[in-house]
Amino acid sequence: MNAFLLAVAKAAPGIAMLAVFGLLWGGAVGWKRDRKRAVLMVVCAVVILANVLLWTL
């Protein structure tokens, strides 16, 4: 594996956690406007968080 792909693989969990925080924040902010979309954002955040936990085992 070349150095670039190794660097991307090391950065992936951090980038995914930023996405989790962004999705949770977006779900909280959008709760009053569109609950269906807010719930979907929170569910997506939980799925990404589970993936990160599996990656780090």
C-alpha distance matrix in Angstrom:
0.0 3.8 6.7 8.3 6.5 6.6 10.1 11.0 10.3 12.5 15.1 15.6 18.2 20.1 20.3 21.4 24.1 25.4 25.8 27.6 30.0 30.6 31.4 33.7 35.5 35.9 37.3 39.7 40.9 41.3 43.1 46.6 45.8 43.9 43.4 41.7 38.9 38.8 38.4 35.6 33.8 34.3 33.2 29.9 29.4 30.0 27.5 24.7 25.8 25.6 22.0 21.1 23.1 21.3 17.8 19.1 20.6
3.8 0.0 3.8 5.6 5.7 6.4 8.8 10.3 10.9 12.6 14.6 15.8 18.8 20.0 20.0 21.7 24.3 25.1 25.8 28.0 30.0 30.4 31.6 34.0 35.3 35.8 37.5 39.8 40.7 41.3 43.4 46.7 45.8 44.1 43.9 42.3 39.3 39.2 39.2 36.4 34.3 35.0 34.3 30.9 30.2 31.2 29.0 25.9 27.0 27.3 23.7 22.5 24.8 23.4 19.8 20.8 22.8
6.7 3.8 0.0 3.8 5.6 5.1 6.1 8.7 9.8 10.6 12.3 14.3 17.1 17.8 18.0 20.2 22.4 23.0 24.2 26.4 28.0 28.5 30.1 32.4 33.4 34.1 36.1 38.2 38.9 39.8 42.0 45.3 44.5 43.1 42.9 41.6 38.5 38.1 38.3 35.8 33.3 34.0 33.6 30.2 29.2 30.3 28.5 25.1 25.9 26.7 23.3 21.5 23.9 23.1 19.3 19.8 22.2
8.3 5.6 3.8 0.0 3.8 5.4 5.1 6.3 8.7 10.0 10.7 12.3 15.6 16.1 15.6 17.9 20.4 20.6 21.5 24.1 25.7 25.8 27.4 29.9 30.8 31.2 33.3 35.5 36.1 36.8 39.1 42.3 41.4 40.0 40.1 38.7 35.5 35.3 35.7 33.0 30.6 31.5 31.2 27.7 26.8 28.4 26.5 23.0 24.2 25.3 21.9 20.3 23.0 22.4 18.7 19.7 22.5
6.5 5.7 5.6 3.8 0.0 3.8 5.4 5.0 6.1 8.6 9.8 10.4 13.8 15.0 14.6 16.2 19.0 19.7 20.2 22.5 24.6 24.8 25.9 28.4 29.8 30.1 31.9 34.2 35.1 35.6 37.7 41.0 40.2 38.4 38.3 36.7 33.7 33.5 33.6 30.8 28.7 29.5 28.8 25.4 24.7 25.9 23.7 20.5 21.9 22.5 18.9 17.7 20.4 19.4 15.7 17.2 19.7
6.6 6.4 5.1 5.4 3.8 0.0 3.8 5.4 5.0 6.2 8.7 10.0 12.6 13.9 14.4 16.1 18.3 19.4 20.4 22.3 24.2 25.0 26.3 28.4 29.8 30.6 32.2 34.3 35.5 36.3 38.1 41.6 41.1 39.4 39.0 37.6 34.7 34.2 34.1 31.6 29.3 29.6 29.1 25.9 24.7 25.6 23.7 20.5 21.2 21.7 18.4 16.6 18.9 18.0 14.2 15.0 17.4
10.1 8.8 6.1 5.1 5.4 3.8 0.0 3.8 5.4 5.1 6.2 8.7 11.4 11.7 12.1 14.4 16.4 17.0 18.4 20.5 22.0 22.6 24.3 26.4 27.5 28.4 30.3 32.2 33.1 34.2 36.2 39.5 39.0 37.7 37.5 36.4 33.3 32.6 32.9 30.6 27.9 28.3 28.2 25.0 23.5 24.8 23.4 19.8 20.4 21.6 18.5 16.3 18.9 18.7 15.0 15.4 18.4
11.0 10.3 8.7 6.3 5.0 5.4 3.8 0.0 3.8 5.4 5.1 6.0 9.5 10.2 9.7 11.7 14.3 14.8 15.6 17.9 19.7 20.1 21.5 23.8 25.0 25.6 27.4 29.6 30.5 31.2 33.3 36.6 36.0 34.5 34.3 33.0 29.9 29.4 29.7 27.2 24.7 25.4 25.1 21.7 20.6 22.1 20.4 16.9 18.0 19.2 16.0 14.2 17.3 17.0 13.4 14.6 17.8
10.3 10.9 9.8 8.7 6.1 5.0 5.4 3.8 0.0 3.8 5.5 5.3 8.0 9.9 10.3 11.3 13.7 15.2 15.8 17.5 19.7 20.6 21.6 23.6 25.3 26.1 27.5 29.6 31.0 31.7 33.4 36.9 36.5 34.7 34.1 32.8 29.9 29.3 29.1 26.7 24.4 24.7 24.0 20.9 19.7 20.6 18.7 15.4 16.2 16.9 13.5 11.8 14.4 13.8 10.1 11.4 14.3
12.5 12.6 10.6 10.0 8.6 6.2 5.1 5.4 3.8 0.0 3.8 5.7 7.0 8.1 9.7 11.2 12.7 14.2 15.7 17.1 18.7 20.1 21.5 23.1 24.6 25.9 27.4 29.1 30.5 31.7 33.3 36.8 36.7 35.2 34.6 33.6 30.7 29.7 29.6 27.6 25.0 24.8 24.6 21.7 19.9 20.8 19.5 16.1 16.0 17.1 14.3 11.7 13.9 14.1 10.4 10.4 13.6
15.1 14.6 12.3 10.7 9.8 8.7 6.2 5.1 5.5 3.8 0.0 3.8 5.8 5.5 6.3 8.7 10.2 11.0 12.6 14.5 15.9 16.8 18.6 20.4 21.5 22.7 24.5 26.2 27.3 28.5 30.4 33.8 33.5 32.3 31.9 31.1 28.0 26.9 27.2 25.3 22.4 22.5 22.8 19.7 17.8 19.2 18.3 14.6 14.8 16.6 14.0 11.3 14.2 15.0 11.7 11.9 15.6
15.6 15.8 14.3 12.3 10.4 10.0 8.7 6.0 5.3 5.7 3.8 0.0 3.8 5.5 5.2 6.0 8.6 9.9 10.5 12.3 14.4 15.3 16.3 18.4 20.0 20.8 22.2 24.4 25.6 26.5 28.2 31.7 31.3 29.8 29.2 28.1 25.2 24.3 24.3 22.1 19.5 19.8 19.6 16.4 14.9 16.2 14.9 11.2 12.0 13.6 10.7 8.6 12.0 12.5 9.4 10.7 14.2
18.2 18.8 17.1 15.6 13.8 12.6 11.4 9.5 8.0 7.0 5.8 3.8 0.0 3.8 5.5 5.0 6.1 8.7 9.8 10.3 12.4 14.1 15.1 16.4 18.3 19.7 20.7 22.5 24.3 25.3 26.6 30.2 30.4 28.8 27.9 27.0 24.4 23.0 22.8 21.0 18.4 17.9 17.8 15.2 13.0 13.8 13.0 9.5 9.2 10.9 8.8 5.7 8.8 10.1 7.5 8.0 11.7
20.1 20.0 17.8 16.1 15.0 13.9 11.7 10.2 9.9 8.1 5.5 5.5 3.8 0.0 3.8 5.4 5.1 6.4 8.8 9.8 10.8 12.5 14.3 15.5 16.7 18.4 20.0 21.3 22.7 24.2 25.8 29.2 29.4 28.3 27.6 27.2 24.4 22.8 23.1 21.6 18.5 18.1 18.9 16.2 13.6 15.1 15.0 11.4 10.8 13.4 11.9 8.7 11.5 13.5 11.2 10.9 14.7
20.3 20.0 18.0 15.6 14.6 14.4 12.1 9.7 10.3 9.7 6.3 5.2 5.5 3.8 0.0 3.8 5.4 5.1 6.4 8.8 10.1 10.6 12.4 14.4 15.4 16.4 18.3 20.1 21.1 22.2 24.2 27.5 27.3 26.1 25.8 25.2 22.1 20.9 21.5 19.7 16.5 16.9 17.7 14.6 12.5 14.7 14.4 10.6 11.2 14.0 12.2 9.9 13.3 15.0 12.7 13.5 17.2
21.4 21.7 20.2 17.9 16.2 16.1 14.4 11.7 11.3 11.2 8.7 6.0 5.0 5.4 3.8 0.0 3.8 5.4 5.0 6.3 8.8 9.7 10.4 12.4 14.2 15.1 16.3 18.4 19.9 20.7 22.2 25.7 25.6 24.1 23.4 22.5 19.7 18.5 18.6 16.7 13.8 13.9 14.2 11.2 9.2 11.1 10.6 6.8 7.7 10.5 8.8 7.1 10.6 12.3 10.8 12.0 15.4
24.1 24.3 22.4 20.4 19.0 18.3 16.4 14.3 13.7 12.7 10.2 8.6 6.1 5.1 5.4 3.8 0.0 3.8 5.2 4.9 6.3 8.5 9.7 10.6 12.3 14.0 15.2 16.6 18.3 19.7 21.0 24.5 24.9 23.7 22.8 22.5 19.8 18.0 18.1 17.0 13.8 13.1 14.1 11.9 8.8 10.5 11.2 7.8 7.0 10.5 10.0 7.5 10.2 12.9 11.9 12.1 15.4
25.4 25.1 23.0 20.6 19.7 19.4 17.0 14.8 15.2 14.2 11.0 9.9 8.7 6.4 5.1 5.4 3.8 0.0 3.8 5.4 5.2 6.1 8.6 10.0 10.6 12.1 14.1 15.4 16.5 18.0 19.9 23.2 23.3 22.5 22.1 22.1 19.1 17.2 18.2 17.1 13.5 13.6 15.3 12.8 10.0 12.7 13.6 10.3 10.2 13.8 13.3 11.2 14.0 16.5 15.3 15.6 19.1
25.8 25.8 24.2 21.5 20.2 20.4 18.4 15.6 15.8 15.7 12.6 10.5 9.8 8.8 6.4 5.0 5.2 3.8 0.0 3.8 5.5 5.0 6.0 8.5 9.8 10.3 12.0 14.1 15.1 16.0 17.9 21.2 21.0 19.8 19.4 19.0 15.9 14.5 15.4 13.8 10.4 11.0 12.4 9.5 7.4 10.7 11.1 8.1 9.2 12.7 12.1 11.0 14.1 16.2 15.3 16.5 19.7
27.6 28.0 26.4 24.1 22.5 22.3 20.5 17.9 17.5 17.1 14.5 12.3 10.3 9.8 8.8 6.3 4.9 5.4 3.8 0.0 3.8 5.4 5.2 6.1 8.5 9.8 10.5 12.3 14.2 15.2 16.3 19.9 20.3 19.0 17.9 17.7 15.1 13.1 13.3 12.4 9.1 8.5 10.0 8.0 4.7 7.5 9.0 6.6 6.6 10.3 10.8 9.8 12.1 14.7 14.7 15.5 18.3
30.0 30.0 28.0 25.7 24.6 24.2 22.0 19.7 19.7 18.7 15.9 14.4 12.4 10.8 10.1 8.8 6.3 5.2 5.5 3.8 0.0 3.8 5.5 5.2 6.1 8.5 9.8 10.6 12.2 14.1 15.4 18.7 19.4 18.8 18.0 18.5 15.9 13.3 14.3 14.1 10.5 9.7 12.3 11.0 7.6 10.3 12.4 10.3 9.6 13.4 14.2 12.7 14.7 17.7 17.6 17.7 20.7
30.6 30.4 28.5 25.8 24.8 25.0 22.6 20.1 20.6 20.1 16.8 15.3 14.1 12.5 10.6 9.7 8.5 6.1 5.0 5.4 3.8 0.0 3.8 5.5 5.1 6.0 8.5 9.9 10.5 11.9 14.0 17.1 17.2 16.6 16.5 17.0 13.9 11.8 13.6 13.0 9.2 9.8 12.6 10.8 8.4 11.9 13.6 11.5 12.0 15.6 16.0 15.0 17.5 20.0 19.7 20.4 23.4
31.4 31.6 30.1 27.4 25.9 26.3 24.3 21.5 21.6 21.5 18.6 16.3 15.1 14.3 12.4 10.4 9.7 8.6 6.0 5.2 5.5 3.8 0.0 3.8 5.4 5.0 6.0 8.5 9.8 10.3 11.9 15.3 15.3 14.1 13.5 13.6 10.6 8.7 10.0 9.3 5.5 6.3 9.0 7.5 5.8 9.4 11.0 9.9 10.8 14.0 14.7 14.6 16.9 19.2 19.4 20.5 23.2
33.7 34.0 32.4 29.9 28.4 28.4 26.4 23.8 23.6 23.1 20.4 18.4 16.4 15.5 14.4 12.4 10.6 10.0 8.5 6.1 5.2 5.5 3.8 0.0 3.8 5.4 5.1 6.2 8.6 9.9 10.5 14.1 15.0 14.2 13.0 13.8 11.6 8.5 9.5 10.1 6.8 5.6 9.1 9.0 6.4 8.9 11.8 11.2 10.9 14.1 15.7 15.3 16.8 19.6 20.3 20.9 23.3
35.5 35.3 33.4 30.8 29.8 29.8 27.5 25.0 25.3 24.6 21.5 20.0 18.3 16.7 15.4 14.2 12.3 10.6 9.8 8.5 6.1 5.1 5.4 3.8 0.0 3.8 5.4 5.1 6.2 8.5 10.0 13.0 13.8 13.9 13.5 15.0 12.5 9.5 11.6 12.5 9.1 8.9 12.5 12.2 9.9 12.7 15.4 14.4 14.2 17.6 18.9 18.2 19.9 22.8 23.1 23.5 26.2
35.9 35.8 34.1 31.2 30.1 30.6 28.4 25.6 26.1 25.9 22.7 20.8 19.7 18.4 16.4 15.1 14.0 12.1 10.3 9.8 8.5 6.0 5.0 5.4 3.8 0.0 3.8 5.4 5.1 5.9 8.4 11.2 11.1 10.9 11.2 12.3 9.4 7.1 10.0 10.4 7.2 8.5 11.9 11.3 10.2 13.4 15.5 14.8 15.5 18.7 19.7 19.5 21.6 24.0 24.3 25.3 28.0
37.3 37.5 36.1 33.3 31.9 32.2 30.3 27.4 27.5 27.4 24.5 22.2 20.7 20.0 18.3 16.3 15.2 14.1 12.0 10.5 9.8 8.5 6.0 5.1 5.4 3.8 0.0 3.8 5.5 5.2 5.9 9.5 10.1 9.1 8.3 9.5 7.4 4.1 6.6 8.0 5.5 5.9 9.4 10.0 9.3 11.8 14.2 14.4 14.9 17.6 19.2 19.5 21.1 23.5 24.4 25.4 27.6
39.7 39.8 38.2 35.5 34.2 34.3 32.2 29.6 29.6 29.1 26.2 24.4 22.5 21.3 20.1 18.4 16.6 15.4 14.1 12.3 10.6 9.9 8.5 6.2 5.1 5.4 3.8 0.0 3.8 5.6 5.4 8.5 10.2 10.5 9.5 11.9 10.5 6.9 9.1 11.3 9.1 8.5 12.2 13.2 11.8 13.8 16.8 16.9 16.7 19.6 21.5 21.4 22.6 25.4 26.3 26.9 29.1
40.9 40.7 38.9 36.1 35.1 35.5 33.1 30.5 31.0 30.5 27.3 25.6 24.3 22.7 21.1 19.9 18.3 16.5 15.1 14.2 12.2 10.5 9.8 8.6 6.2 5.1 5.5 3.8 0.0 3.8 5.6 7.4 8.4 9.7 10.1 12.7 10.9 8.1 11.3 13.1 10.8 11.3 14.9 15.4 14.3 16.9 19.5 19.3 19.5 22.5 24.1 23.8 25.5 28.2 28.8 29.4 31.9
41.3 41.3 39.8 36.8 35.6 36.3 34.2 31.2 31.7 31.7 28.5 26.5 25.3 24.2 22.2 20.7 19.7 18.0 16.0 15.2 14.1 11.9 10.3 9.9 8.5 5.9 5.2 5.6 3.8 0.0 3.8 5.6 5.3 6.0 7.0 9.4 7.7 5.7 9.3 10.9 9.4 10.7 13.9 14.5 14.4 16.9 19.0 19.3 20.1 22.8 24.2 24.5 26.3 28.6 29.3 30.4 32.8
43.1 43.4 42.0 39.1 37.7 38.1 36.2 33.3 33.4 33.3 30.4 28.2 26.6 25.8 24.2 22.2 21.0 19.9 17.9 16.3 15.4 14.0 11.9 10.5 10.0 8.4 5.9 5.4 5.6 3.8 0.0 3.8 5.7 5.8 5.0 8.3 8.1 5.4 7.9 10.7 10.1 10.3 13.2 14.8 14.7 16.5 19.0 19.9 20.3 22.6 24.5 25.1 26.3 28.7 29.9 30.9 32.9
46.6 46.7 45.3 42.3 41.0 41.6 39.5 36.6 36.9 36.8 33.8 31.7 30.2 29.2 27.5 25.7 24.5 23.2 21.2 19.9 18.7 17.1 15.3 14.1 13.0 11.2 9.5 8.5 7.4 5.6 3.8 0.0 3.8 6.0 6.4 10.1 10.4 8.7 11.2 13.9 13.6 14.1 16.9 18.5 18.5 20.3 22.7 23.6 24.1 26.4 28.3 28.9 30.1 32.5 33.7 34.7 36.7
45.8 45.8 44.5 41.4 40.2 41.1 39.0 36.0 36.5 36.7 33.5 31.3 30.4 29.4 27.3 25.6 24.9 23.3 21.0 20.3 19.4 17.2 15.3 15.0 13.8 11.1 10.1 10.2 8.4 5.3 5.7 3.8 0.0 3.8 6.5 9.3 9.0 8.6 11.6 13.4 13.3 14.8 17.3 18.3 18.9 21.1 23.0 23.7 24.8 27.1 28.6 29.3 31.0 33.1 34.0 35.3 37.5
43.9 44.1 43.1 40.0 38.4 39.4 37.7 34.5 34.7 35.2 32.3 29.8 28.8 28.3 26.1 24.1 23.7 22.5 19.8 19.0 18.8 16.6 14.1 14.2 13.9 10.9 9.1 10.5 9.7 6.0 5.8 6.0 3.8 0.0 3.8 5.6 5.6 6.3 8.8 10.2 10.9 12.6 14.5 15.6 16.8 18.8 20.4 21.5 22.8 24.8 26.2 27.3 29.0 30.8 31.9 33.5 35.5
43.4 43.9 42.9 40.1 38.3 39.0 37.5 34.3 34.1 34.6 31.9 29.2 27.9 27.6 25.8 23.4 22.8 22.1 19.4 17.9 18.0 16.5 13.5 13.0 13.5 11.2 8.3 9.5 10.1 7.0 5.0 6.4 6.5 3.8 0.0 3.8 5.5 4.9 6.0 8.5 9.7 10.5 12.2 14.1 15.2 16.5 18.4 19.9 20.9 22.6 24.4 25.7 26.9 28.8 30.3 31.7 33.4
41.7 42.3 41.6 38.7 36.7 37.6 36.4 33.0 32.8 33.6 31.1 28.1 27.0 27.2 25.2 22.5 22.5 22.1 19.0 17.7 18.5 17.0 13.6 13.8 15.0 12.3 9.5 11.9 12.7 9.4 8.3 10.1 9.3 5.6 3.8 0.0 3.8 5.5 5.3 6.3 8.7 10.1 10.7 12.4 14.4 15.6 16.7 18.5 20.1 21.3 22.9 24.6 26.0 27.3 28.9 30.7 32.3
38.9 39.3 38.5 35.5 33.7 34.7 33.3 29.9 29.9 30.7 28.0 25.2 24.4 24.4 22.1 19.7 19.8 19.1 15.9 15.1 15.9 13.9 10.6 11.6 12.5 9.4 7.4 10.5 10.9 7.7 8.1 10.4 9.0 5.6 5.5 3.8 0.0 3.8 5.5 5.1 6.2 8.8 9.9 10.5 12.4 14.4 15.3 16.5 18.3 20.0 21.1 22.6 24.4 25.9 26.9 28.8 30.8
38.8 39.2 38.1 35.3 33.5 34.2 32.6 29.4 29.3 29.7 26.9 24.3 23.0 22.8 20.9 18.5 18.0 17.2 14.5 13.1 13.3 11.8 8.7 8.5 9.5 7.1 4.1 6.9 8.1 5.7 5.4 8.7 8.6 6.3 4.9 5.5 3.8 0.0 3.8 5.4 5.1 6.4 8.7 9.9 10.7 12.6 14.4 15.5 16.6 18.6 20.2 21.2 22.7 24.6 25.8 27.3 29.3
38.4 39.2 38.3 35.7 33.6 34.1 32.9 29.7 29.1 29.6 27.2 24.3 22.8 23.1 21.5 18.6 18.1 18.2 15.4 13.3 14.3 13.6 10.0 9.5 11.6 10.0 6.6 9.1 11.3 9.3 7.9 11.2 11.6 8.8 6.0 5.3 5.5 3.8 0.0 3.8 5.4 5.1 6.2 8.6 9.8 10.6 12.4 14.3 15.2 16.7 18.6 20.0 21.1 22.8 24.5 26.0 27.6
35.6 36.4 35.8 33.0 30.8 31.6 30.6 27.2 26.7 27.6 25.3 22.1 21.0 21.6 19.7 16.7 17.0 17.1 13.8 12.4 14.1 13.0 9.3 10.1 12.5 10.4 8.0 11.3 13.1 10.9 10.7 13.9 13.4 10.2 8.5 6.3 5.1 5.4 3.8 0.0 3.8 5.5 5.0 6.1 8.6 9.9 10.5 12.3 14.1 15.4 16.6 18.4 20.0 21.2 22.6 24.6 26.2
33.8 34.3 33.3 30.6 28.7 29.3 27.9 24.7 24.4 25.0 22.4 19.5 18.4 18.5 16.5 13.8 13.8 13.5 10.4 9.1 10.5 9.2 5.5 6.8 9.1 7.2 5.5 9.1 10.8 9.4 10.1 13.6 13.3 10.9 9.7 8.7 6.2 5.1 5.4 3.8 0.0 3.8 5.5 5.1 6.2 8.7 9.9 10.6 12.2 14.3 15.4 16.5 18.4 20.1 21.0 22.7 24.8
34.3 35.0 34.0 31.5 29.5 29.6 28.3 25.4 24.7 24.8 22.5 19.8 17.9 18.1 16.9 13.9 13.1 13.6 11.0 8.5 9.7 9.8 6.3 5.6 8.9 8.5 5.9 8.5 11.3 10.7 10.3 14.1 14.8 12.6 10.5 10.1 8.8 6.4 5.1 5.5 3.8 0.0 3.8 5.4 5.0 6.3 8.7 9.9 10.4 12.4 14.3 15.3 16.5 18.5 20.0 21.2 23.0
33.2 34.3 33.6 31.2 28.8 29.1 28.2 25.1 24.0 24.6 22.8 19.6 17.8 18.9 17.7 14.2 14.1 15.3 12.4 10.0 12.3 12.6 9.0 9.1 12.5 11.9 9.4 12.2 14.9 13.9 13.2 16.9 17.3 14.5 12.2 10.7 9.9 8.7 6.2 5.0 5.5 3.8 0.0 3.8 5.4 5.1 6.3 8.7 9.8 10.7 12.6 14.4 15.4 16.8 18.6 20.3 21.7
29.9 30.9 30.2 27.7 25.4 25.9 25.0 21.7 20.9 21.7 19.7 16.4 15.2 16.2 14.6 11.2 11.9 12.8 9.5 8.0 11.0 10.8 7.5 9.0 12.2 11.3 10.0 13.2 15.4 14.5 14.8 18.5 18.3 15.6 14.1 12.4 10.5 9.9 8.6 6.1 5.1 5.4 3.8 0.0 3.8 5.4 5.1 6.2 8.5 9.9 10.7 12.4 14.3 15.4 16.6 18.6 20.5
29.4 30.2 29.2 26.8 24.7 24.7 23.5 20.6 19.7 19.9 17.8 14.9 13.0 13.6 12.5 9.2 8.8 10.0 7.4 4.7 7.6 8.4 5.8 6.4 9.9 10.2 9.3 11.8 14.3 14.4 14.7 18.5 18.9 16.8 15.2 14.4 12.4 10.7 9.8 8.6 6.2 5.0 5.4 3.8 0.0 3.8 5.5 5.2 6.0 8.6 9.9 10.5 12.3 14.3 15.3 16.6 18.8
30.0 31.2 30.3 28.4 25.9 25.6 24.8 22.1 20.6 20.8 19.2 16.2 13.8 15.1 14.7 11.1 10.5 12.7 10.7 7.5 10.3 11.9 9.4 8.9 12.7 13.4 11.8 13.8 16.9 16.9 16.5 20.3 21.1 18.8 16.5 15.6 14.4 12.6 10.6 9.9 8.7 6.3 5.1 5.4 3.8 0.0 3.8 5.5 5.0 6.2 8.7 9.9 10.5 12.4 14.2 15.5 16.9
27.5 29.0 28.5 26.5 23.7 23.7 23.4 20.4 18.7 19.5 18.3 14.9 13.0 15.0 14.4 10.6 11.2 13.6 11.1 9.0 12.4 13.6 11.0 11.8 15.4 15.5 14.2 16.8 19.5 19.0 19.0 22.7 23.0 20.4 18.4 16.7 15.3 14.4 12.4 10.5 9.9 8.7 6.3 5.1 5.5 3.8 0.0 3.8 5.4 5.1 6.3 8.8 9.9 10.7 12.4 14.5 15.8
24.7 25.9 25.1 23.0 20.5 20.5 19.8 16.9 15.4 16.1 14.6 11.2 9.5 11.4 10.6 6.8 7.8 10.3 8.1 6.6 10.3 11.5 9.9 11.2 14.4 14.8 14.4 16.9 19.3 19.3 19.9 23.6 23.7 21.5 19.9 18.5 16.5 15.5 14.3 12.3 10.6 9.9 8.7 6.2 5.2 5.5 3.8 0.0 3.8 5.4 5.0 6.3 8.7 9.8 10.5 12.5 14.6
25.8 27.0 25.9 24.2 21.9 21.2 20.4 18.0 16.2 16.0 14.8 12.0 9.2 10.8 11.2 7.7 7.0 10.2 9.2 6.6 9.6 12.0 10.8 10.9 14.2 15.5 14.9 16.7 19.5 20.1 20.3 24.1 24.8 22.8 20.9 20.1 18.3 16.6 15.2 14.1 12.2 10.4 9.8 8.5 6.0 5.0 5.4 3.8 0.0 3.8 5.4 5.1 6.3 8.7 9.8 10.8 12.8
25.6 27.3 26.7 25.3 22.5 21.7 21.6 19.2 16.9 17.1 16.6 13.6 10.9 13.4 14.0 10.5 10.5 13.8 12.7 10.3 13.4 15.6 14.0 14.1 17.6 18.7 17.6 19.6 22.5 22.8 22.6 26.4 27.1 24.8 22.6 21.3 20.0 18.6 16.7 15.4 14.3 12.4 10.7 9.9 8.6 6.2 5.1 5.4 3.8 0.0 3.8 5.4 5.1 6.2 8.7 10.1 11.0
22.0 23.7 23.3 21.9 18.9 18.4 18.5 16.0 13.5 14.3 14.0 10.7 8.8 11.9 12.2 8.8 10.0 13.3 12.1 10.8 14.2 16.0 14.7 15.7 18.9 19.7 19.2 21.5 24.1 24.2 24.5 28.3 28.6 26.2 24.4 22.9 21.1 20.2 18.6 16.6 15.4 14.3 12.6 10.7 9.9 8.7 6.3 5.0 5.4 3.8 0.0 3.8 5.4 5.1 6.1 8.7 10.2
21.1 22.5 21.5 20.3 17.7 16.6 16.3 14.2 11.8 11.7 11.3 8.6 5.7 8.7 9.9 7.1 7.5 11.2 11.0 9.8 12.7 15.0 14.6 15.3 18.2 19.5 19.5 21.4 23.8 24.5 25.1 28.9 29.3 27.3 25.7 24.6 22.6 21.2 20.0 18.4 16.5 15.3 14.4 12.4 10.5 9.9 8.8 6.3 5.1 5.4 3.8 0.0 3.8 5.4 5.0 6.3 8.9
23.1 24.8 23.9 23.0 20.4 18.9 18.9 17.3 14.4 13.9 14.2 12.0 8.8 11.5 13.3 10.6 10.2 14.0 14.1 12.1 14.7 17.5 16.9 16.8 19.9 21.6 21.1 22.6 25.5 26.3 26.3 30.1 31.0 29.0 26.9 26.0 24.4 22.7 21.1 20.0 18.4 16.5 15.4 14.3 12.3 10.5 9.9 8.7 6.3 5.1 5.4 3.8 0.0 3.8 5.5 5.3 6.6
21.3 23.4 23.1 22.4 19.4 18.0 18.7 17.0 13.8 14.1 15.0 12.5 10.1 13.5 15.0 12.3 12.9 16.5 16.2 14.7 17.7 20.0 19.2 19.6 22.8 24.0 23.5 25.4 28.2 28.6 28.7 32.5 33.1 30.8 28.8 27.3 25.9 24.6 22.8 21.2 20.1 18.5 16.8 15.4 14.3 12.4 10.7 9.8 8.7 6.2 5.1 5.4 3.8 0.0 3.8 5.5 5.4
17.8 19.8 19.3 18.7 15.7 14.2 15.0 13.4 10.1 10.4 11.7 9.4 7.5 11.2 12.7 10.8 11.9 15.3 15.3 14.7 17.6 19.7 19.4 20.3 23.1 24.3 24.4 26.3 28.8 29.3 29.9 33.7 34.0 31.9 30.3 28.9 26.9 25.8 24.5 22.6 21.0 20.0 18.6 16.6 15.3 14.2 12.4 10.5 9.8 8.7 6.1 5.0 5.5 3.8 0.0 3.8 5.7
19.1 20.8 19.8 19.7 17.2 15.0 15.4 14.6 11.4 10.4 11.9 10.7 8.0 10.9 13.5 12.0 12.1 15.6 16.5 15.5 17.7 20.4 20.5 20.9 23.5 25.3 25.4 26.9 29.4 30.4 30.9 34.7 35.3 33.5 31.7 30.7 28.8 27.3 26.0 24.6 22.7 21.2 20.3 18.6 16.6 15.5 14.5 12.5 10.8 10.1 8.7 6.3 5.3 5.5 3.8 0.0 3.8
20.6 22.8 22.2 22.5 19.7 17.4 18.4 17.8 14.3 13.6 15.6 14.2 11.7 14.7 17.2 15.4 15.4 19.1 19.7 18.3 20.7 23.4 23.2 23.3 26.2 28.0 27.6 29.1 31.9 32.8 32.9 36.7 37.5 35.5 33.4 32.3 30.8 29.3 27.6 26.2 24.8 23.0 21.7 20.5 18.8 16.9 15.8 14.6 12.8 11.0 10.2 8.9 6.6 5.4 5.7 3.8 0.0
